[in-house]
C-alpha cells in the first residue's frame, strides 16, 4: 500500500466506524477503539465553528452513540493535499443523512500524524458546511 492509500483508507475506515457508532451499530465498548484513532493532541473545528479537543470529541461521540438511527455517511472527492514523512493532509467531502430526513453536506480538511511504528492518527480536523 502506498502512503497516499494509507491516509485515504484511514479516512474511509474512520468515517465508517463513526457511521456505525452514530447509528447504533457498534457495541458500547467500541468507543475506546474509535477514539484511539485520534491523537492525544487532537483538535477540531466543527461545521458550526465549535472547537473541540480530544476530550470534547469523546463527549460528542459519547452523547451521539446510537442516537442517529439510519445514519449514512457518504464520502467523495478524497484527495491527499500534502504528504510528508511525518504525516499528511487530506481533503474530502462528506454527506450525512439519517432517519430525520435532514441531510448535511460538508467539506473537511484533516491533518494526520504518522507514529514511529507506522500508526496513523488524526491530529486536526476542520469541517465546513457547504452552501446549498
DSSP file (Angstrom, degrees, kcal/mol; ACC not computed):
  #  RESIDUE AA STRUCTURE BP1 BP2  ACC     N-H-->O    O-->H-N    N-H-->O    O-->H-N    TCO  KAPPA ALPHA  PHI   PSI    X-CA   Y-CA   Z-CA
    1    1 A X              0   0    0      0, 0.0     2,-0.1     0, 0.0     5,-0.0   0.000 360.0 360.0 360.0 130.1    0.0    0.0    0.0
    2    2 A X     >  -     0   0    0      1,-0.1     4,-1.7     4,-0.0     3,-0.1  -0.350 360.0-105.1 -77.9 166.8    1.4    3.4   -0.9
    3    3 A X  H  > S+     0   0    0      1,-0.2     4,-1.6     2,-0.2     5,-0.2   0.866 118.8  55.5 -62.5 -37.5    1.4    6.2    1.6
    4    4 A X  H  > S+     0   0    0      1,-0.2     4,-2.5     2,-0.2     3,-0.3   0.935 107.1  50.4 -60.6 -44.2   -1.5    8.1    0.0
    5    5 A X  H  > S+     0   0    0      1,-0.2     4,-2.9     2,-0.2     5,-0.3   0.858 103.7  60.7 -61.9 -35.2   -3.7    5.0    0.2
    6    6 A X  H  X S+     0   0    0     -4,-1.7     4,-1.4     1,-0.2    -1,-0.2   0.920 110.9  39.0 -57.0 -45.7   -2.8    4.6    3.9
    7    7 A X  H  X S+     0   0    0     -4,-1.6     4,-1.9    -3,-0.3    -2,-0.2   0.887 115.5  50.6 -75.7 -40.2   -4.3    8.0    4.7
    8    8 A X  H  X S+     0   0    0     -4,-2.5     4,-2.2     1,-0.2    -2,-0.2   0.911 110.9  50.2 -64.1 -41.1   -7.3    7.7    2.3
    9    9 A X  H  X S+     0   0    0     -4,-2.9     4,-3.2    -5,-0.2     5,-0.3   0.868 106.2  56.4 -64.0 -36.1   -8.1    4.3    3.9
   10   10 A X  H  X S+     0   0    0     -4,-1.4     4,-2.4    -5,-0.3     5,-0.2   0.909 107.8  48.0 -62.8 -41.0   -7.9    5.8    7.3
   11   11 A X  H  X S+     0   0    0     -4,-1.9     4,-2.6     2,-0.2     5,-0.3   0.957 114.8  45.4 -61.3 -50.1  -10.5    8.4    6.4
   12   12 A X  H  X S+     0   0    0     -4,-2.2     4,-1.9     1,-0.2    -2,-0.2   0.931 115.6  45.6 -60.8 -48.5  -12.8    5.7    4.9
   13   13 A X  H  X S+     0   0    0     -4,-3.2     4,-2.0     1,-0.2    -1,-0.2   0.899 114.7  47.5 -64.4 -41.4  -12.4    3.3    7.8
   14   14 A X  H  X S+     0   0    0     -4,-2.4     4,-2.5    -5,-0.3    -2,-0.2   0.921 112.4  47.9 -68.1 -43.5  -12.8    6.0   10.5
   15   15 A X  H  X S+     0   0    0     -4,-2.6     4,-2.3    -5,-0.2    -1,-0.2   0.835 110.3  53.4 -68.3 -30.5  -15.9    7.5    8.9
   16   16 A X  H  X S+     0   0    0     -4,-1.9     4,-2.2    -5,-0.3    -1,-0.2   0.912 110.4  47.1 -65.7 -42.4  -17.4    4.0    8.5
   17   17 A X  H  X S+     0   0    0     -4,-2.0     4,-2.5     2,-0.2    -2,-0.2   0.897 111.7  50.3 -65.6 -40.3  -16.8    3.4   12.2
   18   18 A X  H  X S+     0   0    0     -4,-2.5     4,-3.1     2,-0.2     5,-0.2   0.920 109.0  52.1 -64.3 -43.1  -18.4    6.8   13.1
   19   19 A X  H  X S+     0   0    0     -4,-2.3     4,-2.3     1,-0.2     6,-0.2   0.932 112.2  45.5 -56.6 -47.3  -21.4    6.0   10.9
   20   20 A X  H  X>S+     0   0    0     -4,-2.2     5,-2.6     2,-0.2     4,-0.9   0.888 113.1  50.5 -64.9 -39.2  -21.8    2.7   12.8
   21   21 A X  H ><5S+     0   0    0     -4,-2.5    45,-2.3     4,-0.2     3,-0.6   0.945 112.5  45.7 -63.8 -48.8  -21.4    4.4   16.1
   22   22 A X  H 3<5S+     0   0    0     -4,-3.1    46,-2.4    43,-0.3    -2,-0.2   0.892 114.2  48.4 -61.7 -40.5  -23.9    7.1   15.4
   23   23 A X  H 3<5S-     0   0    0     -4,-2.3    47,-0.3    -5,-0.2    -1,-0.2   0.613 116.6-110.5 -79.7 -11.2  -26.5    4.6   14.0
   24   24 A X  T <<5S+     0   0    0     -4,-0.9    -3,-0.2    -3,-0.6    -4,-0.1   0.620  80.6 127.1  92.8  14.1  -26.1    2.3   17.0
   25   25 A X      < +     0   0    0     -5,-2.6     2,-0.3    -6,-0.2    -4,-0.2   0.336  57.5  70.9 -87.5   7.7  -24.4   -0.5   15.0
   26   26 A X  S    S-     0   0    0     -6,-0.6     5,-0.0    -5,-0.2     2,-0.0  -0.917  87.7-104.7-123.2 151.1  -21.5   -0.7   17.4
   27   27 A X    >   -     0   0    0     -2,-0.3     3,-2.2     1,-0.1     4,-0.2  -0.332  35.4-111.0 -66.8 154.0  -21.2   -2.1   20.9
   28   28 A X  G >  S+     0   0    0      1,-0.3     3,-1.0     2,-0.2    -1,-0.1   0.816 117.5  58.8 -57.5 -32.6  -21.0    0.5   23.8
   29   29 A X  G 3  S+     0   0    0      1,-0.2     3,-0.5     2,-0.1     4,-0.5   0.449  84.7  82.8 -79.5   2.1  -17.4   -0.6   24.5
   30   30 A X  G <>  +     0   0    0     -3,-2.2     4,-2.0     1,-0.2    -1,-0.2   0.611  68.7  82.1 -79.7 -12.2  -16.4    0.3   20.9
   31   31 A X  H <> S+     0   0    0     -3,-1.0     4,-2.8    -4,-0.2     5,-0.2   0.893  86.2  56.1 -60.4 -39.8  -16.0    4.0   21.7
   32   32 A X  H  > S+     0   0    0     -3,-0.5     4,-1.3     1,-0.2    -1,-0.2   0.913 108.8  45.4 -60.7 -43.8  -12.5    3.4   23.1
   33   33 A X  H  4 S+     0   0    0     -4,-0.5     4,-0.3     2,-0.2    -1,-0.2   0.849 112.5  52.3 -70.7 -32.3  -11.2    1.9   19.9
   34   34 A X  H >< S+     0   0    0     -4,-2.0     3,-1.4     1,-0.2    -2,-0.2   0.943 110.6  46.8 -65.4 -47.0  -12.8    4.6   17.9
   35   35 A X  H >< S+     0   0    0     -4,-2.8     3,-1.8     1,-0.3    -1,-0.2   0.740  97.0  73.3 -67.7 -22.3  -11.2    7.3   20.0
   36   36 A X  T 3< S+     0   0    0     -4,-1.3    -1,-0.3     1,-0.3    -2,-0.2   0.661  84.6  68.6 -66.3 -14.6   -7.8    5.5   19.7
   37   37 A X  T <  S+     0   0    0     -3,-1.4    85,-2.5    -4,-0.3     2,-0.4   0.596  91.2  77.3 -75.9 -10.8   -7.7    6.7   16.1
   38   38 A X  E <  S-a  122   0A   0     -3,-1.8    85,-0.2    83,-0.2    74,-0.0  -0.835  86.2-113.1-110.4 139.0   -7.2   10.3   17.3
   39   39 A X  E >   -     0   0A   0     83,-2.9     3,-1.7    -2,-0.4    15,-0.1  -0.225  24.0-119.9 -61.5 151.7   -4.1   11.9   18.7
   40   40 A X  E 3  S+     0   0A   0      1,-0.3    14,-0.3    -4,-0.1    15,-0.2   0.756 119.5  49.7 -63.0 -23.5   -4.0   12.9   22.3
   41   41 A X  E 3  S+     0   0A   0     12,-0.1    -1,-0.3    13,-0.1    -2,-0.1   0.076  85.3 148.4-101.7  22.3   -3.4   16.5   21.0
   42   42 A X  E <   -     0   0A   0     -3,-1.7    12,-0.7    80,-0.1     2,-0.3  -0.218  22.6-176.4 -58.0 143.4   -6.3   16.3   18.5
   43   43 A X  E     -aB 124  53A   0     80,-1.4    82,-1.7    10,-0.2     2,-0.3  -0.977   2.1-172.8-139.2 154.6   -8.2   19.5   17.7
   44   44 A X  E     -aB 125  52A   0      8,-2.1     8,-2.5    -2,-0.3     2,-0.5  -0.999  21.4-153.4-149.1 144.1  -11.3   20.1   15.6
   45   45 A X  E     -aB 126  51A   0     80,-2.4    82,-2.6    -2,-0.3     6,-0.2  -0.984  29.5-145.4-113.5 116.3  -13.3   22.9   14.2
   46   46 A X    >   -     0   0    0      4,-3.0     3,-2.1    -2,-0.5    -2,-0.0  -0.243  30.0 -98.6 -75.4 167.9  -16.9   21.7   13.7
   47   47 A X  T 3  S+     0   0    0      1,-0.3    82,-0.5    81,-0.1    -1,-0.1   0.746 126.3  52.0 -59.8 -22.3  -19.1   22.9   10.8
   48   48 A X  T 3  S-     0   0    0      2,-0.1    -1,-0.3    80,-0.1    80,-0.1   0.397 124.1-102.7 -94.5   2.8  -20.7   25.4   13.2
   49   49 A X  S <  S+     0   0    0     -3,-2.1     2,-0.2     1,-0.3    -2,-0.1   0.450  71.7 145.6  93.4   1.1  -17.4   26.8   14.4
   50   50 A X        -     0   0    0     -5,-0.1    -4,-3.0     1,-0.0     2,-0.5  -0.508  41.9-138.7 -71.4 139.4  -17.2   25.0   17.8
   51   51 A X  E     -B   45   0A   0     -6,-0.2     2,-0.3    -2,-0.2    -6,-0.2  -0.880  23.3-176.6-105.3 131.6  -13.7   24.0   18.8
   52   52 A X  E     -B   44   0A   0     -8,-2.5    -8,-2.1    -2,-0.5     2,-0.2  -0.919  15.2-159.7-125.0 148.5  -13.1   20.6   20.3
   53   53 A X  E  >  -B   43   0A   0     -2,-0.3     4,-2.4   -10,-0.2   -10,-0.2  -0.473  52.5 -81.4-105.0-171.4  -10.1   18.8   21.8
   54   54 A X  H  > S+     0   0    0    -12,-0.7     4,-2.5   -14,-0.3     5,-0.1   0.897 132.3  51.5 -63.3 -39.3   -9.9   15.0   22.1
   55   55 A X  H  > S+     0   0    0      1,-0.2     4,-2.1     2,-0.2    -1,-0.2   0.909 110.6  49.3 -62.5 -41.1  -11.9   15.1   25.4
   56   56 A X  H  > S+     0   0    0      2,-0.2     4,-2.4     1,-0.2    -2,-0.2   0.874 109.4  51.7 -65.1 -37.7  -14.6   17.2   23.6
   57   57 A X  H  X S+     0   0    0     -4,-2.4     4,-3.0     2,-0.2     5,-0.2   0.914 108.3  52.2 -63.7 -42.0  -14.6   14.7   20.7
   58   58 A X  H  X S+     0   0    0     -4,-2.5     4,-2.7     1,-0.2    -2,-0.2   0.899 110.1  48.2 -59.8 -41.3  -15.1   11.9   23.2
   59   59 A X  H  X S+     0   0    0     -4,-2.1     4,-2.4     2,-0.2    -1,-0.2   0.908 111.6  50.2 -65.1 -42.2  -18.1   13.8   24.8
   60   60 A X  H  X S+     0   0    0     -4,-2.4     4,-1.6     2,-0.2    -2,-0.2   0.947 114.7  43.0 -60.8 -49.4  -19.6   14.4   21.3
   61   61 A X  H  X S+     0   0    0     -4,-3.0     4,-1.6     1,-0.2    -2,-0.2   0.913 112.5  53.6 -63.1 -42.7  -19.2   10.7   20.3
   62   62 A X  H  < S+     0   0    0     -4,-2.7    -1,-0.2    -5,-0.2    -2,-0.2   0.910 112.5  43.1 -59.9 -43.3  -20.5    9.5   23.7
   63   63 A X  H  < S+     0   0    0     -4,-2.4    -1,-0.2     1,-0.2    -2,-0.2   0.762 117.7  46.0 -75.5 -23.7  -23.6   11.6   23.5
   64   64 A X  H >< S+     0   0    0     -4,-1.6     3,-2.3    -5,-0.2     4,-0.3   0.600  78.5 123.6 -94.6 -12.6  -24.3   10.8   19.9
   65   65 A X  T 3< S-     0   0    0     -4,-1.6   -43,-0.3     1,-0.3   -42,-0.1  -0.299  92.5  -8.7 -57.4 117.5  -23.7    7.0   20.1
   66   66 A X  T 3  S+     0   0    0    -45,-2.3    -1,-0.3    -2,-0.2     3,-0.2   0.485 107.6 107.0  76.8   3.0  -26.8    5.2   18.8
   67   67 A X    <   +     0   0    0     -3,-2.3   -44,-0.2     1,-0.2    -2,-0.1   0.277  66.0  63.2-100.3  11.2  -28.8    8.4   18.7
   68   68 A X  S >  S-     0   0    0    -46,-2.4     3,-1.7    -4,-0.3    -1,-0.2  -0.533  74.6-163.7-130.6  68.2  -28.9    8.8   14.9
   69   69 A X  T 3  S+     0   0    0      1,-0.3    30,-2.6    -3,-0.2    31,-0.2  -0.195  76.2  18.9 -53.2 139.2  -30.8    5.8   13.6
   70   70 A X  T 3  S+     0   0    0    -47,-0.3    -1,-0.3     1,-0.2    27,-0.1   0.592  85.0 170.9  77.1  10.5  -30.3    5.2    9.9
   71   71 A X    <   -     0   0    0     -3,-1.7     2,-0.4   -52,-0.2    27,-0.3  -0.319   7.5-179.2 -59.5 129.4  -27.2    7.3    9.8
   72   72 A X  E     -C   97   0A   0     25,-3.0    25,-1.8    -2,-0.0     2,-0.5  -0.998  10.4-164.7-131.4 127.9  -25.4    7.0    6.5
   73   73 A X  E     -C   96   0A   0     -2,-0.4     2,-0.4    23,-0.2    23,-0.2  -0.966   6.2-168.6-114.5 123.3  -22.1    8.8    5.7
   74   74 A X  E     -C   95   0A   0     21,-2.9    21,-2.8    -2,-0.5     2,-0.3  -0.933   6.2-156.2-113.0 133.2  -21.0    9.0    2.1
   75   75 A X  E     +C   94   0A   0     -2,-0.4     2,-0.3    19,-0.2    19,-0.2  -0.806  20.5 153.5-109.4 149.5  -17.5   10.2    1.2
   76   76 A X  E     +C   93   0A   0     17,-2.0    17,-3.1    -2,-0.3    -2,-0.0  -0.966  49.0  42.7-158.8 173.1  -16.3   11.7   -2.1
   77   77 A X  E     +     0   0A   0     -2,-0.3     2,-0.3    15,-0.2    -1,-0.1   0.814  68.0 178.6  55.3  35.2  -13.7   14.0   -3.5
   78   78 A X  E     +     0   0A   0     14,-0.1     2,-0.3    15,-0.1    14,-0.2  -0.513   5.3 165.7 -71.1 132.4  -10.9   12.4   -1.4
   79   79 A X  E     -C   91   0A   0     12,-2.4    12,-3.0    -2,-0.3     2,-0.8  -0.977  38.7-133.3-151.6 132.8   -7.6   13.9   -2.1
   80   80 A X  E     -C   90   0A   0     -2,-0.3    10,-0.2    10,-0.2     3,-0.1  -0.802  24.4-179.0 -84.5 114.6   -4.2   13.9   -0.4
   81   81 A X  E     +     0   0A   0      8,-2.3     2,-0.4    -2,-0.8    -1,-0.2   0.877  68.3  11.3 -82.3 -41.4   -3.1   17.6   -0.5
   82   82 A X  E     -C   89   0A   0      7,-1.5     7,-2.5     2,-0.0     2,-0.4  -1.000  62.3-172.1-142.5 140.2    0.2   17.1    1.2
   83   83 A X  E     +C   88   0A   0     -2,-0.4     2,-0.3     5,-0.2     5,-0.2  -0.997  17.0 155.1-134.9 128.5    2.3   14.0    2.0
   84   84 A X  E >   -C   87   0A   0      3,-2.8     3,-1.4    -2,-0.4    -2,-0.0  -0.900  56.2 -89.9-145.6 174.1    5.4   14.0    4.1
   85   85 A X  T 3  S+     0   0    0     -2,-0.3     3,-0.1     1,-0.3    -1,-0.0   0.829 123.1  42.7 -58.2 -35.1    7.4   11.6    6.3
   86   86 A X  T 3  S-     0   0    0      1,-0.1    28,-2.8    27,-0.1     2,-0.3   0.409 126.5 -54.9 -96.3   2.2    5.6   12.5    9.5
   87   87 A X  E <   -CD  84 113A   0     -3,-1.4    -3,-2.8    26,-0.3     2,-0.3  -0.998  51.7-103.0 161.2-157.2    2.0   12.6    8.1
   88   88 A X  E     -CD  83 112A   0     24,-1.3    24,-3.3    -2,-0.3     2,-0.4  -0.981  12.8-126.9-160.7 164.4   -0.4   14.0    5.5
   89   89 A X  E     -CD  82 111A   0     -7,-2.5    -8,-2.3    -2,-0.3    -7,-1.5  -0.995  29.7-170.4-120.7 128.5   -3.2   16.5    4.9
   90   90 A X  E     -CD  80 110A   0     20,-2.9    20,-3.2    -2,-0.4     2,-0.4  -0.952   9.4-159.7-124.2 138.3   -6.3   15.1    3.3
   91   91 A X  E     +CD  79 109A   0    -12,-3.0   -12,-2.4    -2,-0.4     2,-0.3  -0.922  22.4 157.9-112.6 141.5   -9.3   16.9    1.9
   92   92 A X  E     - D   0 108A   0     16,-2.3    16,-2.9    -2,-0.4     2,-0.4  -0.986  35.7-124.0-155.6 164.1  -12.7   15.2    1.4
   93   93 A X  E     -CD  76 107A   0    -17,-3.1   -17,-2.0    -2,-0.3     2,-0.4  -0.913  25.7-163.7-111.6 141.2  -16.4   15.8    1.0
   94   94 A X  E     -CD  75 106A   0     12,-3.0    12,-2.5    -2,-0.4     2,-0.5  -0.984   8.6-168.2-133.6 124.6  -18.8   14.2    3.4
   95   95 A X  E     -CD  74 105A   0    -21,-2.8   -21,-2.9    -2,-0.4     2,-0.4  -0.944  11.5-169.8-109.7 130.4  -22.6   13.8    3.1
   96   96 A X  E     +CD  73 104A   0      8,-2.1     8,-2.6    -2,-0.5     2,-0.3  -0.947  10.8 165.6-120.6 142.7  -24.6   12.6    6.1
   97   97 A X  E     +C   72   0A   0    -25,-1.8   -25,-3.0    -2,-0.4     2,-0.3  -0.978   2.9 169.7-146.6 154.6  -28.2   11.5    6.3
   98   98 A X    >   -     0   0    0     -2,-0.3     3,-1.9   -27,-0.3   -28,-0.2  -0.841  55.7 -70.0-150.1-171.2  -30.3    9.7    8.9
   99   99 A X  T 3  S+     0   0    0    -30,-2.6   -29,-0.1     1,-0.3   -30,-0.0   0.599 118.1  73.8 -67.2 -10.2  -33.9    8.9    9.6
  100  100 A X  T 3  S-     0   0    0    -31,-0.2    -1,-0.3     2,-0.1     3,-0.1   0.724 101.1-130.1 -73.7 -19.3  -34.7   12.5   10.4
  101  101 A X    <   +     0   0    0     -3,-1.9     2,-0.8     1,-0.2    -2,-0.1   0.587  69.2 122.7  82.1  10.5  -34.5   13.2    6.7
  102  102 A X        -     0   0    0     -4,-0.1    -1,-0.2     2,-0.0    -2,-0.1  -0.855  45.5-163.8-108.4  99.0  -32.2   16.2    7.1
  103  103 A X        -     0   0    0     -2,-0.8     2,-0.3    -6,-0.1    -6,-0.2  -0.421   1.9-154.0 -79.3 156.3  -29.1   15.6    5.0
  104  104 A X  E     -D   96   0A   0     -8,-2.6    -8,-2.1    -2,-0.1     2,-0.4  -0.939   4.4-160.2-126.0 154.5  -25.8   17.6    5.5
  105  105 A X  E     +D   95   0A   0     -2,-0.3    25,-2.7   -10,-0.2     2,-0.3  -0.993  21.3 168.4-134.4 121.9  -23.1   18.3    3.1
  106  106 A X  E     -DE  94 129A   0    -12,-2.5   -12,-3.0    -2,-0.4     2,-0.4  -0.968  30.2-138.5-139.4 152.8  -19.6   19.3    4.3
  107  107 A X  E     -DE  93 128A   0     21,-2.8    21,-2.6    -2,-0.3     2,-0.4  -0.879  27.9-167.0-104.0 142.2  -16.1   19.8    3.2
  108  108 A X  E     -DE  92 127A   0    -16,-2.9   -16,-2.3    -2,-0.4     2,-0.4  -0.976  18.6-164.0-134.8 145.4  -13.3   18.6    5.5
  109  109 A X  E     -DE  91 126A   0     17,-2.2    17,-2.4    -2,-0.4     2,-0.4  -0.997  17.6-169.4-124.8 124.5   -9.6   19.0    5.8
  110  110 A X  E     -DE  90 125A   0    -20,-3.2   -20,-2.9    -2,-0.4     2,-0.5  -0.937  12.0-153.7-119.6 136.6   -7.8   16.5    8.0
  111  111 A X  E     -DE  89 124A   0     13,-3.0    12,-3.3    -2,-0.4    13,-1.7  -0.933  17.6-165.6-107.4 128.3   -4.2   16.6    9.3
  112  112 A X  E     -DE  88 122A   0    -24,-3.3   -24,-1.3    -2,-0.5     2,-0.4  -0.861   9.9-154.6-114.5 147.3   -2.7   13.2   10.1
  113  113 A X  E     -DE  87 121A   0      8,-2.5     8,-2.7    -2,-0.3     2,-0.6  -0.974  12.9-141.2-119.1 138.8    0.4   12.3   12.0
  114  114 A X  E     - E   0 120A   0    -28,-2.8     6,-0.2    -2,-0.4     5,-0.1  -0.867  17.2-139.0-101.2 123.5    2.3    9.1   11.4
  115  115 A X    >   -     0   0    0      4,-3.4     3,-2.4    -2,-0.6   -28,-0.0  -0.352  27.7-104.8 -76.6 158.6    3.7    7.5   14.5
  116  116 A X  T 3  S+     0   0    0      1,-0.3    -1,-0.1     2,-0.1    -2,-0.0   0.814 123.0  53.9 -54.1 -32.0    7.2    5.8   14.5
  117  117 A X  T 3  S-     0   0    0      2,-0.1    -1,-0.3     1,-0.0    -2,-0.0   0.472 125.2-102.2 -82.4  -1.2    5.5    2.4   14.4
  118  118 A X  S <  S+     0   0    0     -3,-2.4    -2,-0.1     1,-0.3     2,-0.1   0.297  73.9 142.1 101.0  -9.3    3.5    3.4   11.4
  119  119 A X        -     0   0    0     -5,-0.1    -4,-3.4     1,-0.1     2,-0.5  -0.433  43.7-139.6 -67.6 139.4    0.1    4.0   13.0
  120  120 A X  E     - E   0 114A   0     -6,-0.2     2,-0.4    -2,-0.1    -6,-0.2  -0.877  20.5-171.4-102.6 129.5   -1.7    7.0   11.5
  121  121 A X  E     - E   0 113A   0     -8,-2.7    -8,-2.5    -2,-0.5     2,-0.5  -0.939  28.5-115.8-121.9 144.2   -3.6    9.3   13.9
  122  122 A X  E     +aE  38 112A   0    -85,-2.5   -83,-2.9    -2,-0.4   -10,-0.2  -0.667  35.2 173.1 -72.9 124.0   -6.0   12.2   13.3
  123  123 A X  E     +     0   0A   0    -12,-3.3   -80,-1.4    -2,-0.5     2,-0.3   0.784  63.3   1.7-102.3 -39.3   -4.3   15.3   14.5
  124  124 A X  E     -aE  43 111A   0    -13,-1.7   -13,-3.0   -82,-0.2    -1,-0.4  -0.994  57.2-169.8-151.4 145.4   -6.7   18.1   13.4
  125  125 A X  E     -aE  44 110A   0    -82,-1.7   -80,-2.4    -2,-0.3     2,-0.5  -0.995   0.5-173.5-138.9 130.9  -10.0   18.2   11.5
  126  126 A X  E     -aE  45 109A   0    -17,-2.4   -17,-2.2    -2,-0.4     2,-0.4  -0.982   9.8-174.0-126.0 119.5  -11.8   21.2   10.1
  127  127 A X  E     - E   0 108A   0    -82,-2.6     2,-0.4    -2,-0.5   -78,-0.3  -0.896   3.9-174.3-115.5 143.1  -15.3   20.8    8.7
  128  128 A X  E     - E   0 107A   0    -21,-2.6   -21,-2.8    -2,-0.4   -81,-0.1  -0.997  25.6-123.8-136.2 129.3  -17.4   23.4    6.9
  129  129 A X  E     - E   0 106A   0    -82,-0.5   -23,-0.3    -2,-0.4     2,-0.1  -0.462  33.1-124.7 -65.7 142.6  -21.0   23.1    5.8
  130  130 A X        -     0   0    0    -25,-2.7     2,-0.3    -2,-0.1   -25,-0.2  -0.480  24.4-103.0 -84.3 161.5  -21.3   23.7    2.0
  131  131 A X              0   0    0     -2,-0.1    -1,-0.1     1,-0.1   -25,-0.0  -0.671 360.0 360.0 -82.6 137.3  -23.7   26.3    0.6
  132  132 A X              0   0    0     -2,-0.3    -1,-0.1   -27,-0.0    -2,-0.0   0.482 360.0 360.0 -70.0 360.0  -26.9   25.0   -0.9
